[in-house]
Amino acid sequence: MTSDTIRSTGAKPLLISLAVYFALLIVTGSVIEALDDPPTALVVALSLLPPAAAAAGMGLQRRSIHAREGIERTVYAESASIAFLITMLCALSYGFIQENTDAPDLNGFVVWSVGMGIWALISVPMNRRYR
Protein backbone atom coordinates (compact mmCIF):
# COMPACT_ATOMS: atom_id res chain seq x y z
CA MET A 1 0.00 0.00 0.00
CA THR A 2 1.28 3.42 -0.89
CA SER A 3 0.89 6.33 1.49
CA ASP A 4 -1.73 7.84 -0.84
CA THR A 5 -3.72 4.60 -0.77
CA ILE A 6 -3.50 4.42 3.02
CA ARG A 7 -4.61 8.04 3.37
CA SER A 8 -7.46 7.78 0.83
CA THR A 9 -8.89 4.57 2.25
CA GLY A 10 -8.61 5.54 5.90
CA ALA A 11 -6.46 2.46 6.51
CA LYS A 12 -3.97 4.24 8.77
CA PRO A 13 -6.01 3.83 12.01
CA LEU A 14 -6.62 0.18 11.15
CA LEU A 15 -2.93 -0.43 10.47
CA ILE A 16 -1.99 1.24 13.75
CA SER A 17 -4.51 -0.87 15.67
CA LEU A 18 -3.18 -4.02 13.97
CA ALA A 19 0.35 -3.06 15.02
CA VAL A 20 -0.88 -2.58 18.60
CA TYR A 21 -2.70 -5.93 18.38
CA PHE A 22 0.43 -7.80 17.28
CA ALA A 23 2.59 -6.01 19.86
CA LEU A 24 0.12 -6.92 22.62
CA LEU A 25 -0.04 -10.48 21.33
CA ILE A 26 3.72 -10.84 21.64
CA VAL A 27 4.02 -9.00 24.96
CA THR A 28 1.12 -10.74 26.71
CA GLY A 29 2.21 -14.14 25.44
CA SER A 30 5.76 -13.52 26.66
CA VAL A 31 4.58 -12.28 30.07
CA ILE A 32 2.25 -15.25 30.58
CA GLU A 33 4.99 -17.66 29.52
CA ALA A 34 7.57 -16.00 31.81
CA LEU A 35 5.39 -16.14 34.91
CA ASP A 36 5.60 -19.29 37.00
CA ASP A 37 2.05 -20.50 37.62
CA PRO A 38 0.28 -17.14 37.19
CA PRO A 39 -3.22 -16.68 38.66
CA THR A 40 -6.00 -17.56 36.23
CA ALA A 41 -7.53 -14.09 36.55
CA LEU A 42 -4.24 -12.50 35.44
CA VAL A 43 -3.94 -14.88 32.49
CA VAL A 44 -7.53 -14.10 31.43
CA ALA A 45 -6.96 -10.34 31.77
CA LEU A 46 -3.74 -10.46 29.77
CA SER A 47 -5.29 -12.76 27.17
CA LEU A 48 -8.10 -10.28 26.55
CA LEU A 49 -5.77 -7.35 25.77
CA PRO A 50 -5.04 -8.32 22.13
CA PRO A 51 -8.73 -8.87 21.29
CA ALA A 52 -9.49 -5.49 22.90
CA ALA A 53 -7.03 -3.89 20.48
CA ALA A 54 -8.66 -5.78 17.60
CA ALA A 55 -12.08 -4.54 18.72
CA ALA A 56 -10.75 -0.97 18.82
CA GLY A 57 -9.46 -1.46 15.29
CA MET A 58 -12.87 -2.68 14.18
CA GLY A 59 -14.45 0.41 15.73
CA LEU A 60 -12.00 2.61 13.83
CA GLN A 61 -12.75 0.67 10.65
CA ARG A 62 -16.47 1.21 11.22
CA ARG A 63 -15.85 4.94 11.48
CA SER A 64 -13.86 4.77 8.25
CA ILE A 65 -16.73 2.98 6.51
CA HIS A 66 -19.17 5.70 7.55
CA ALA A 67 -16.81 8.34 6.16
CA ARG A 68 -16.90 6.65 2.75
CA GLU A 69 -19.51 7.41 0.17
CA GLY A 70 -21.45 5.48 -2.40
CA ILE A 71 -19.49 2.85 -4.25
CA GLU A 72 -16.62 2.68 -1.72
CA ARG A 73 -19.06 1.79 1.03
CA THR A 74 -20.77 -0.75 -1.22
CA VAL A 75 -17.45 -2.41 -2.11
CA TYR A 76 -16.47 -2.65 1.54
CA ALA A 77 -19.82 -4.08 2.63
CA GLU A 78 -19.93 -6.54 -0.26
CA SER A 79 -16.37 -7.80 0.24
CA ALA A 80 -16.90 -8.16 4.01
CA SER A 81 -20.17 -10.05 3.43
CA ILE A 82 -18.64 -12.41 0.91
CA ALA A 83 -15.62 -13.02 3.18
CA PHE A 84 -17.93 -13.73 6.12
CA LEU A 85 -19.97 -16.23 4.13
CA ILE A 86 -16.88 -18.01 2.76
CA THR A 87 -15.33 -18.15 6.25
CA MET A 88 -18.48 -19.62 7.75
CA LEU A 89 -18.74 -22.16 4.91
CA CYS A 90 -15.10 -23.15 5.53
CA ALA A 91 -15.77 -23.51 9.28
CA LEU A 92 -18.90 -25.57 8.64
CA SER A 93 -17.10 -27.79 6.12
CA TYR A 94 -14.23 -28.34 8.54
CA GLY A 95 -16.74 -29.18 11.26
CA PHE A 96 -18.12 -32.00 9.11
CA ILE A 97 -14.60 -33.19 8.26
CA GLN A 98 -13.65 -33.07 11.94
CA GLU A 99 -16.75 -34.99 12.94
CA ASN A 100 -15.98 -37.81 10.48
CA THR A 101 -12.18 -37.98 10.79
CA ASP A 102 -9.48 -37.51 13.37
CA ALA A 103 -8.84 -33.91 12.25
CA PRO A 104 -7.63 -31.59 15.02
CA ASP A 105 -9.94 -29.08 16.69
CA LEU A 106 -10.24 -25.69 15.03
CA ASN A 107 -8.64 -22.88 16.96
CA GLY A 108 -10.15 -19.38 17.09
CA PHE A 109 -6.88 -18.02 15.71
CA VAL A 110 -7.33 -20.18 12.62
CA VAL A 111 -10.89 -18.99 11.99
CA TRP A 112 -9.86 -15.35 12.54
CA SER A 113 -6.82 -15.67 10.26
CA VAL A 114 -8.76 -17.44 7.52
CA GLY A 115 -11.55 -14.86 7.68
CA MET A 116 -9.20 -11.88 7.55
CA GLY A 117 -7.16 -13.49 4.77
CA ILE A 118 -10.26 -14.17 2.70
CA TRP A 119 -11.46 -10.62 3.26
CA ALA A 120 -8.10 -9.24 2.12
CA LEU A 121 -8.15 -11.46 -0.98
CA ILE A 122 -11.76 -10.61 -1.82
CA SER A 123 -11.22 -6.86 -1.35
CA VAL A 124 -8.63 -6.57 -4.13
CA PRO A 125 -10.77 -7.81 -7.04
CA MET A 126 -13.85 -6.09 -5.61
CA ASN A 127 -12.05 -2.73 -5.59
CA ARG A 128 -10.77 -3.30 -9.13
CA ARG A 129 -14.20 -4.32 -10.37
CA TYR A 130 -15.73 -0.98 -9.44
CA ARG A 131 -12.92 1.26 -10.72
C-alpha positions as CSV (number, residue, x, y, z in Angstrom):
1,M,0.0,0.0,0.0
2,T,1.3,3.4,-0.9
3,S,0.9,6.3,1.5
4,D,-1.7,7.8,-0.8
5,T,-3.7,4.6,-0.8
6,I,-3.5,4.4,3.0
7,R,-4.6,8.0,3.4
8,S,-7.5,7.8,0.8
9,T,-8.9,4.6,2.2
10,G,-8.6,5.5,5.9
11,A,-6.5,2.5,6.5
12,K,-4.0,4.2,8.8
13,P,-6.0,3.8,12.0
14,L,-6.6,0.2,11.1
15,L,-2.9,-0.4,10.5
16,I,-2.0,1.2,13.8
17,S,-4.5,-0.9,15.7
18,L,-3.2,-4.0,14.0
19,A,0.3,-3.1,15.0
20,V,-0.9,-2.6,18.6
21,Y,-2.7,-5.9,18.4
22,F,0.4,-7.8,17.3
23,A,2.6,-6.0,19.9
24,L,0.1,-6.9,22.6
25,L,0.0,-10.5,21.3
26,I,3.7,-10.8,21.6
27,V,4.0,-9.0,25.0
28,T,1.1,-10.7,26.7
29,G,2.2,-14.1,25.4
30,S,5.8,-13.5,26.7
31,V,4.6,-12.3,30.1
32,I,2.2,-15.3,30.6
33,E,5.0,-17.7,29.5
34,A,7.6,-16.0,31.8
35,L,5.4,-16.1,34.9
36,D,5.6,-19.3,37.0
37,D,2.0,-20.5,37.6
38,P,0.3,-17.1,37.2
39,P,-3.2,-16.7,38.7
40,T,-6.0,-17.6,36.2
41,A,-7.5,-14.1,36.6
42,L,-4.2,-12.5,35.4
43,V,-3.9,-14.9,32.5
44,V,-7.5,-14.1,31.4
45,A,-7.0,-10.3,31.8
46,L,-3.7,-10.5,29.8
47,S,-5.3,-12.8,27.2
48,L,-8.1,-10.3,26.5
49,L,-5.8,-7.3,25.8
50,P,-5.0,-8.3,22.1
51,P,-8.7,-8.9,21.3
52,A,-9.5,-5.5,22.9
53,A,-7.0,-3.9,20.5
54,A,-8.7,-5.8,17.6
55,A,-12.1,-4.5,18.7
56,A,-10.7,-1.0,18.8
57,G,-9.5,-1.5,15.3
58,M,-12.9,-2.7,14.2
59,G,-14.4,0.4,15.7
60,L,-12.0,2.6,13.8
61,Q,-12.7,0.7,10.7
62,R,-16.5,1.2,11.2
63,R,-15.8,4.9,11.5
64,S,-13.9,4.8,8.3
65,I,-16.7,3.0,6.5
66,H,-19.2,5.7,7.5
67,A,-16.8,8.3,6.2
68,R,-16.9,6.6,2.8
69,E,-19.5,7.4,0.2
70,G,-21.4,5.5,-2.4
71,I,-19.5,2.8,-4.3
72,E,-16.6,2.7,-1.7
73,R,-19.1,1.8,1.0
74,T,-20.8,-0.8,-1.2
75,V,-17.5,-2.4,-2.1
76,Y,-16.5,-2.7,1.5
77,A,-19.8,-4.1,2.6
78,E,-19.9,-6.5,-0.3
79,S,-16.4,-7.8,0.2
80,A,-16.9,-8.2,4.0
81,S,-20.2,-10.0,3.4
82,I,-18.6,-12.4,0.9
83,A,-15.6,-13.0,3.2
84,F,-17.9,-13.7,6.1
85,L,-20.0,-16.2,4.1
86,I,-16.9,-18.0,2.8
87,T,-15.3,-18.2,6.2
88,M,-18.5,-19.6,7.7
89,L,-18.7,-22.2,4.9
90,C,-15.1,-23.2,5.5
91,A,-15.8,-23.5,9.3
92,L,-18.9,-25.6,8.6
93,S,-17.1,-27.8,6.1
94,Y,-14.2,-28.3,8.5
95,G,-16.7,-29.2,11.3
96,F,-18.1,-32.0,9.1
97,I,-14.6,-33.2,8.3
98,Q,-13.6,-33.1,11.9
99,E,-16.8,-35.0,12.9
100,N,-16.0,-37.8,10.5
101,T,-12.2,-38.0,10.8
102,D,-9.5,-37.5,13.4
103,A,-8.8,-33.9,12.2
104,P,-7.6,-31.6,15.0
105,D,-9.9,-29.1,16.7
106,L,-10.2,-25.7,15.0
107,N,-8.6,-22.9,17.0
108,G,-10.1,-19.4,17.1
109,F,-6.9,-18.0,15.7
110,V,-7.3,-20.2,12.6
111,V,-10.9,-19.0,12.0
112,W,-9.9,-15.3,12.5
113,S,-6.8,-15.7,10.3
114,V,-8.8,-17.4,7.5
115,G,-11.5,-14.9,7.7
116,M,-9.2,-11.9,7.6
117,G,-7.2,-13.5,4.8
118,I,-10.3,-14.2,2.7
119,W,-11.5,-10.6,3.3
120,A,-8.1,-9.2,2.1
121,L,-8.2,-11.5,-1.0
122,I,-11.8,-10.6,-1.8
123,S,-11.2,-6.9,-1.3
124,V,-8.6,-6.6,-4.1
125,P,-10.8,-7.8,-7.0
126,M,-13.8,-6.1,-5.6
127,N,-12.0,-2.7,-5.6
128,R,-10.8,-3.3,-9.1
129,R,-14.2,-4.3,-10.4
130,Y,-15.7,-1.0,-9.4
131,R,-12.9,1.3,-10.7
